[in-house]
Amino acid sequence: MTVGILLVTHEGIGTALVAVAGRLLRPLPLKVEAFEVPFDADADALLPAASAALRRVDGGDGVLVLTDLYGASPSNLAARVVRLGTPARRVSGLNLPMLLRVLNYPELPLQELPAVAAAGARIGVIHDDA
């Protein structure tokens, strides 16, 4: 059994990140799916589809939900999805280093992955004066 990864993002972001991760880490060590929220979407109407995506990636040990921007529609939808019953944790500020870091620790339990995700995001940001 493993943790699944669900990216809940604005249009174009989640799919692109999953595609790049898939090229770098072939095959992906965990189930990963992107659920993209259109800018004009009705969150209530999307809730059943987002819930289905969460259940699809659940490998039996819960789901880590990664969102791009805290407080935006995708993050708010993700907050509702993680309260529907499947064990899940949500982390915002999604970037490629965050996703890759999580995928490099597929053996970790759900309760440890939010800290791993946050560390990956922070460590992946470099300020270069060159």
N, CA and C atoms as a LAMMPS dump frame, in Angstrom:
ITEM: TIMESTEP
0
ITEM: NUMBER OF ATOMS
390
ITEM: BOX BOUNDS ff ff ff
-5.0000000000000000e+02 5.0000000000000000e+02
-5.0000000000000000e+02 5.0000000000000000e+02
-5.0000000000000000e+02 5.0000000000000000e+02
ITEM: ATOMS id mol type element x y z
1 1 1 N 0.844 -1.177 0
2 1 2 C 0 0 0
3 1 3 C 0.886 1.236 0
4 2 1 N 0.407 2.269 -0.663
5 2 2 C 1.188 3.501 -0.775
6 2 3 C 0.279 4.717 -0.681
7 3 1 N 0.912 5.866 -0.5
8 3 2 C 0.226 7.151 -0.518
9 3 3 C 0.084 7.586 -1.971
10 4 1 N -1.047 8.184 -2.306
11 4 2 C -1.235 8.764 -3.631
12 4 3 C -0.995 10.265 -3.582
13 5 1 N -0.754 10.846 -4.752
14 5 2 C -0.511 12.284 -4.854
15 5 3 C -1.539 12.884 -5.806
16 6 1 N -2.276 13.884 -5.33
17 6 2 C -3.237 14.597 -6.171
18 6 3 C -2.844 16.057 -6.222
19 7 1 N -2.621 16.572 -7.43
20 7 2 C -2.334 17.979 -7.632
21 7 3 C -3.639 18.663 -8.003
22 8 1 N -4.052 19.648 -7.221
23 8 2 C -5.25 20.436 -7.509
24 8 3 C -4.759 21.847 -7.8
25 9 1 N -4.826 22.225 -9.084
26 9 2 C -4.182 23.463 -9.524
27 9 3 C -5.053 24.246 -10.496
28 10 1 N -4.573 25.434 -10.825
29 10 2 C -5.154 26.184 -11.926
30 10 3 C -4.841 25.453 -13.237
31 11 1 N -5.57 25.799 -14.275
32 11 2 C -5.4 25.151 -15.578
33 11 3 C -3.962 25.24 -16.072
34 12 1 N -3.458 24.108 -16.578
35 12 2 C -2.152 24.055 -17.203
36 12 3 C -0.991 23.769 -16.267
37 13 1 N -1.166 23.951 -14.983
38 13 2 C -0.048 23.802 -14.056
39 13 3 C 0.162 22.347 -13.657
40 14 1 N -0.865 21.709 -13.138
41 14 2 C -0.732 20.347 -12.639
42 14 3 C -0.311 19.35 -13.694
43 15 1 N -0.946 19.419 -14.847
44 15 2 C -0.624 18.495 -15.932
45 15 3 C 0.828 18.649 -16.372
46 16 1 N 1.287 19.886 -16.468
47 16 2 C 2.678 20.129 -16.87
48 16 3 C 3.657 19.58 -15.839
49 17 1 N 3.387 19.773 -14.561
50 17 2 C 4.288 19.273 -13.523
51 17 3 C 4.334 17.747 -13.513
52 18 1 N 3.185 17.108 -13.682
53 18 2 C 3.164 15.639 -13.73
54 18 3 C 3.935 15.141 -14.951
55 19 1 N 3.799 15.821 -16.08
56 19 2 C 4.508 15.409 -17.3
57 19 3 C 6.021 15.51 -17.113
58 20 1 N 6.494 16.591 -16.526
59 20 2 C 7.939 16.751 -16.304
60 20 3 C 8.435 15.715 -15.301
61 21 1 N 7.704 15.529 -14.218
62 21 2 C 8.109 14.527 -13.22
63 21 3 C 8.163 13.14 -13.853
64 22 1 N 7.215 12.851 -14.73
65 22 2 C 7.2 11.555 -15.407
66 22 3 C 8.394 11.352 -16.318
67 23 1 N 8.883 12.412 -16.913
68 23 2 C 10.082 12.307 -17.762
69 23 3 C 11.342 12.14 -16.926
70 24 1 N 11.385 12.775 -15.769
71 24 2 C 12.582 12.718 -14.926
72 24 3 C 12.651 11.453 -14.077
73 25 1 N 11.515 10.953 -13.654
74 25 2 C 11.46 9.796 -12.751
75 25 3 C 10.639 8.672 -13.378
76 26 1 N 11.125 8.142 -14.445
77 26 2 C 10.397 7.092 -15.143
78 26 3 C 10.678 5.744 -14.53
79 27 1 N 9.724 4.983 -14.086
80 27 2 C 8.315 5.325 -13.895
81 27 3 C 8.119 6.076 -12.578
82 28 1 N 6.981 6.766 -12.454
83 28 2 C 6.68 7.46 -11.209
84 28 3 C 6.473 6.427 -10.099
85 29 1 N 7.09 6.647 -8.937
86 29 2 C 7.012 5.658 -7.858
87 29 3 C 5.687 5.65 -7.099
88 30 1 N 4.862 6.661 -7.285
89 30 2 C 3.552 6.758 -6.637
90 30 3 C 2.502 7.114 -7.678
91 31 1 N 1.241 6.797 -7.376
92 31 2 C 0.153 7.238 -8.248
93 31 3 C 0.041 8.751 -8.127
94 32 1 N 0.03 9.421 -9.277
95 32 2 C -0.06 10.878 -9.306
96 32 3 C -1.096 11.266 -10.347
97 33 1 N -1.931 12.22 -9.992
98 33 2 C -2.919 12.735 -10.935
99 33 3 C -3.052 14.237 -10.731
100 34 1 N -3.292 14.941 -11.83
101 34 2 C -3.552 16.376 -11.768
102 34 3 C -5.039 16.618 -11.972
103 35 1 N -5.606 17.442 -11.121
104 35 2 C -6.986 17.886 -11.269
105 35 3 C -6.924 19.396 -11.405
106 36 1 N -7.223 19.884 -12.606
107 36 2 C -7.089 21.314 -12.885
108 36 3 C -8.442 22.009 -12.82
109 37 1 N -8.449 23.157 -12.191
110 37 2 C -9.67 23.916 -11.964
111 37 3 C -9.714 25.106 -12.929
112 38 1 N -10.704 25.135 -13.823
113 38 2 C -10.835 26.286 -14.728
114 38 3 C -11.112 27.57 -13.939
115 39 1 N -10.713 28.69 -14.48
116 39 2 C -10.867 29.965 -13.789
117 39 3 C -12.326 30.325 -13.529
118 40 1 N -13.217 29.927 -14.392
119 40 2 C -14.631 30.277 -14.238
120 40 3 C -15.463 29.124 -13.672
121 41 1 N -14.814 28.175 -13.039
122 41 2 C -15.487 26.957 -12.573
123 41 3 C -16.324 27.204 -11.323
124 42 1 N -17.362 26.408 -11.187
125 42 2 C -18.196 26.367 -9.998
126 42 3 C -17.645 25.254 -9.105
127 43 1 N -17.095 25.626 -7.957
128 43 2 C -16.451 24.646 -7.069
129 43 3 C -17.423 23.555 -6.633
130 44 1 N -18.668 23.914 -6.394
131 44 2 C -19.656 22.908 -5.995
132 44 3 C -19.838 21.863 -7.084
133 45 1 N -19.841 22.298 -8.326
134 45 2 C -20.012 21.371 -9.445
135 45 3 C -18.79 20.47 -9.623
136 46 1 N -17.6 20.96 -9.254
137 46 2 C -16.368 20.184 -9.415
138 46 3 C -16.092 19.221 -8.27
139 47 1 N -16.76 19.395 -7.143
140 47 2 C -16.465 18.584 -5.968
141 47 3 C -16.575 17.075 -6.224
142 48 1 N -17.611 16.572 -6.895
143 48 2 C -17.664 15.124 -7.141
144 48 3 C -16.498 14.62 -7.994
145 49 1 N -16.107 15.366 -9.023
146 49 2 C -14.994 14.943 -9.881
147 49 3 C -13.669 14.995 -9.123
148 50 1 N -13.481 16.007 -8.292
149 50 2 C -12.26 16.103 -7.494
150 50 3 C -12.198 14.964 -6.472
151 51 1 N -13.328 14.635 -5.888
152 51 2 C -13.39 13.52 -4.947
153 51 3 C -13.066 12.196 -5.635
154 52 1 N -13.559 12.022 -6.855
155 52 2 C -13.26 10.803 -7.618
156 52 3 C -11.766 10.719 -7.928
157 53 1 N -11.147 11.856 -8.259
158 53 2 C -9.699 11.874 -8.528
159 53 3 C -8.924 11.485 -7.279
160 54 1 N -9.353 11.978 -6.134
161 54 2 C -8.701 11.632 -4.871
162 54 3 C -8.767 10.123 -4.626
163 55 1 N -9.923 9.541 -4.841
164 55 2 C -10.074 8.092 -4.628
165 55 3 C -9.256 7.284 -5.631
166 56 1 N -9.114 7.793 -6.868
167 56 2 C -8.333 7.068 -7.876
168 56 3 C -6.867 6.937 -7.501
169 57 1 N -6.301 7.947 -6.884
170 57 2 C -4.87 7.895 -6.567
171 57 3 C -4.578 7.259 -5.213
172 58 1 N -5.591 7.055 -4.408
173 58 2 C -5.366 6.468 -3.087
174 58 3 C -4.9 5.034 -3.231
175 59 1 N -3.656 4.792 -2.81
176 59 2 C -3.091 3.45 -2.869
177 59 3 C -3.336 2.664 -1.598
178 60 1 N -4.2 3.165 -0.727
179 60 2 C -4.522 2.482 0.511
180 60 3 C -4.002 3.168 1.75
181 61 1 N -3.051 4.091 1.586
182 61 2 C -2.468 4.783 2.736
183 61 3 C -2.782 6.271 2.757
184 62 1 N -3.781 6.694 2
185 62 2 C -4.179 8.093 1.981
186 62 3 C -3.589 8.846 0.804
187 63 1 N -3.863 10.162 0.786
188 63 2 C -3.481 10.995 -0.35
189 63 3 C -2.875 12.308 0.137
190 64 1 N -1.757 12.674 -0.454
191 64 2 C -1.174 13.994 -0.257
192 64 3 C -1.697 14.881 -1.371
193 65 1 N -2.392 15.94 -1.005
194 65 2 C -2.966 16.868 -1.977
195 65 3 C -2.077 18.103 -2.031
196 66 1 N -1.562 18.396 -3.21
197 66 2 C -0.68 19.549 -3.415
198 66 3 C -1.41 20.584 -4.25
199 67 1 N -1.457 21.824 -3.77
200 67 2 C -2.129 22.898 -4.491
201 67 3 C -1.139 24.007 -4.812
202 68 1 N -1.467 24.776 -5.848
203 68 2 C -0.519 25.786 -6.308
204 68 3 C -0.547 27.082 -5.503
205 69 1 N -1.707 27.552 -5.083
206 69 2 C -1.784 28.868 -4.454
207 69 3 C -2.794 28.845 -3.318
208 70 1 N -2.312 28.981 -2.098
209 70 2 C -3.189 28.96 -0.933
210 70 3 C -4.239 30.069 -1.036
211 71 1 N -5.481 29.72 -0.764
212 71 2 C -6.567 30.696 -0.768
213 71 3 C -7.261 30.861 -2.102
214 72 1 N -6.676 30.336 -3.174
215 72 2 C -7.298 30.413 -4.494
216 72 3 C -8.312 29.273 -4.64
217 73 1 N -9.084 29.319 -5.694
218 73 2 C -10.146 28.329 -5.905
219 73 3 C -9.652 26.881 -5.846
220 74 1 N -8.525 26.515 -6.508
221 74 2 C -8.07 25.125 -6.403
222 74 3 C -7.751 24.711 -4.967
223 75 1 N -7.119 25.575 -4.207
224 75 2 C -6.782 25.272 -2.82
225 75 3 C -8.042 25.138 -1.97
226 76 1 N -9.007 26.004 -2.215
227 76 2 C -10.262 25.926 -1.472
228 76 3 C -11.02 24.647 -1.806
229 77 1 N -11.015 24.254 -3.062
230 77 2 C -11.635 22.987 -3.46
231 77 3 C -10.908 21.822 -2.791
232 78 1 N -9.591 21.863 -2.775
233 78 2 C -8.797 20.806 -2.14
234 78 3 C -9.111 20.715 -0.65
235 79 1 N -9.317 21.844 0.002
236 79 2 C -9.656 21.842 1.425
237 79 3 C -10.961 21.104 1.669
238 80 1 N -11.895 21.242 0.762
239 80 2 C -13.173 20.535 0.893
240 80 3 C -12.998 19.046 0.617
241 81 1 N -12.188 18.706 -0.365
242 81 2 C -11.992 17.301 -0.755
243 81 3 C -11.324 16.512 0.365
244 82 1 N -10.35 17.108 1.045
245 82 2 C -9.621 16.36 2.072
246 82 3 C -10.471 16.085 3.305
247 83 1 N -11.636 16.7 3.404
248 83 2 C -12.528 16.46 4.542
249 83 3 C -13.626 15.444 4.232
250 84 1 N -13.572 14.784 3.067
251 84 2 C -14.66 13.892 2.657
252 84 3 C -14.534 12.454 3.155
253 85 1 N -13.458 12.107 3.826
254 85 2 C -13.379 10.768 4.386
255 85 3 C -12.091 10.025 4.105
256 86 1 N -11.537 10.145 2.906
257 86 2 C -10.258 9.495 2.615
258 86 3 C -9.168 10.205 3.407
259 87 1 N -8.302 9.472 4.108
260 87 2 C -7.211 10.143 4.815
261 87 3 C -6.387 10.982 3.827
262 88 1 N -6.245 12.263 4.121
263 88 2 C -5.547 13.157 3.198
264 88 3 C -4.946 14.322 3.962
265 89 1 N -3.891 14.875 3.394
266 89 2 C -3.244 16.092 3.903
267 89 3 C -3.054 17.032 2.726
268 90 1 N -3.133 18.342 2.972
269 90 2 C -3.008 19.339 1.912
270 90 3 C -1.807 20.233 2.18
271 91 1 N -1.035 20.498 1.105
272 91 2 C 0.104 21.417 1.166
273 91 3 C -0.021 22.366 -0.018
274 92 1 N 0.143 23.656 0.236
275 92 2 C 0.064 24.66 -0.824
276 92 3 C 1.454 25.164 -1.191
277 93 1 N 1.539 25.864 -2.325
278 93 2 C 2.811 26.396 -2.798
279 93 3 C 3.519 25.436 -3.732
280 94 1 N 2.748 24.621 -4.416
281 94 2 C 3.303 23.589 -5.287
282 94 3 C 4.298 24.15 -6.298
283 95 1 N 5.443 23.471 -6.391
284 95 2 C 6.401 23.725 -7.461
285 95 3 C 7.046 22.39 -7.823
286 96 1 N 7.837 22.365 -8.878
287 96 2 C 8.438 21.122 -9.329
288 96 3 C 9.37 20.512 -8.282
289 97 1 N 10.235 21.275 -7.602
290 97 2 C 11.075 20.671 -6.569
291 97 3 C 10.251 19.995 -5.457
292 98 1 N 9.113 20.584 -5.103
293 98 2 C 8.253 19.976 -4.086
294 98 3 C 7.763 18.614 -4.556
295 99 1 N 7.242 18.557 -5.767
296 99 2 C 6.708 17.305 -6.296
297 99 3 C 7.794 16.239 -6.408
298 100 1 N 8.946 16.613 -6.934
299 100 2 C 10.041 15.649 -7.084
300 100 3 C 10.518 15.136 -5.729
301 101 1 N 10.588 16.015 -4.751
302 101 2 C 11.036 15.602 -3.411
303 101 3 C 10.083 14.56 -2.834
304 102 1 N 8.791 14.801 -2.938
305 102 2 C 7.805 13.846 -2.431
306 102 3 C 7.933 12.513 -3.152
307 103 1 N 8.106 12.555 -4.456
308 103 2 C 8.192 11.324 -5.24
309 103 3 C 9.478 10.542 -4.955
310 104 1 N 10.473 11.192 -4.399
311 104 2 C 11.705 10.5 -4.043
312 104 3 C 11.632 9.819 -2.679
313 105 1 N 10.509 9.949 -1.988
314 105 2 C 10.316 9.296 -0.693
315 105 3 C 9 8.513 -0.686
316 106 1 N 8.834 7.581 -1.621
317 106 2 C 7.552 6.875 -1.735
318 106 3 C 7.24 5.958 -0.562
319 107 1 N 8.243 5.65 0.246
320 107 2 C 8.03 4.738 1.371
321 107 3 C 7.499 5.437 2.621
322 108 1 N 7.523 6.767 2.641
323 108 2 C 7.108 7.5 3.835
324 108 3 C 5.593 7.475 4.011
325 109 1 N 5.144 7.493 5.267
326 109 2 C 3.709 7.537 5.523
327 109 3 C 3.144 8.936 5.273
328 110 1 N 1.845 9.001 5.113
329 110 2 C 1.16 10.257 4.817
330 110 3 C 1.499 11.354 5.826
331 111 1 N 1.566 11.033 7.093
332 111 2 C 1.786 12.072 8.104
333 111 3 C 3.161 12.73 8.002
334 112 1 N 4.125 12.087 7.339
335 112 2 C 5.458 12.673 7.19
336 112 3 C 5.629 13.446 5.881
337 113 1 N 4.799 13.179 4.909
338 113 2 C 4.991 13.781 3.582
339 113 3 C 4.754 15.289 3.504
340 114 1 N 3.845 15.891 4.28
341 114 2 C 3.72 17.352 4.194
342 114 3 C 5.032 18.079 4.516
343 115 1 N 5.766 17.627 5.518
344 115 2 C 7.046 18.263 5.859
345 115 3 C 8.07 18.046 4.754
346 116 1 N 8.063 16.866 4.148
347 116 2 C 8.969 16.582 3.031
348 116 3 C 8.641 17.495 1.851
349 117 1 N 7.346 17.667 1.573
350 117 2 C 6.921 18.534 0.468
351 117 3 C 7.366 19.974 0.705
352 118 1 N 7.113 20.483 1.91
353 118 2 C 7.489 21.862 2.222
354 118 3 C 9 22.06 2.135
355 119 1 N 9.759 21.086 2.607
356 119 2 C 11.221 21.182 2.522
357 119 3 C 11.671 21.195 1.07
358 120 1 N 11.07 20.362 0.242
359 120 2 C 11.425 20.337 -1.175
360 120 3 C 11.174 21.677 -1.85
361 121 1 N 10.059 22.303 -1.503
362 121 2 C 9.743 23.613 -2.089
363 121 3 C 10.762 24.66 -1.665
364 122 1 N 11.104 24.669 -0.381
365 122 2 C 12.065 25.669 0.129
366 122 3 C 13.469 25.447 -0.414
367 123 1 N 13.909 24.202 -0.388
368 123 2 C 15.262 23.881 -0.839
369 123 3 C 15.42 24.119 -2.336
370 124 1 N 14.326 24 -3.071
371 124 2 C 14.38 24.169 -4.516
372 124 3 C 14.435 25.607 -4.99
373 125 1 N 14.313 26.556 -4.065
374 125 2 C 14.365 27.969 -4.432
375 125 3 C 15.762 28.488 -4.101
376 126 1 N 16.466 28.936 -5.125
377 126 2 C 17.841 29.43 -4.985
378 126 3 C 17.888 30.878 -5.462
379 127 1 N 18.487 31.719 -4.657
380 127 2 C 18.695 33.115 -5.062
381 127 3 C 20.119 33.231 -5.568
382 128 1 N 20.267 33.475 -6.857
383 128 2 C 21.578 33.505 -7.49
384 128 3 C 21.875 34.927 -7.96
385 129 1 N 22.935 35.517 -7.448
386 129 2 C 23.284 36.896 -7.814
387 129 3 C 24.032 36.998 -9.134
388 130 1 N 24.349 35.88 -9.746
389 130 2 C 25.147 35.899 -10.976
390 130 3 C 24.396 36.524 -12.13
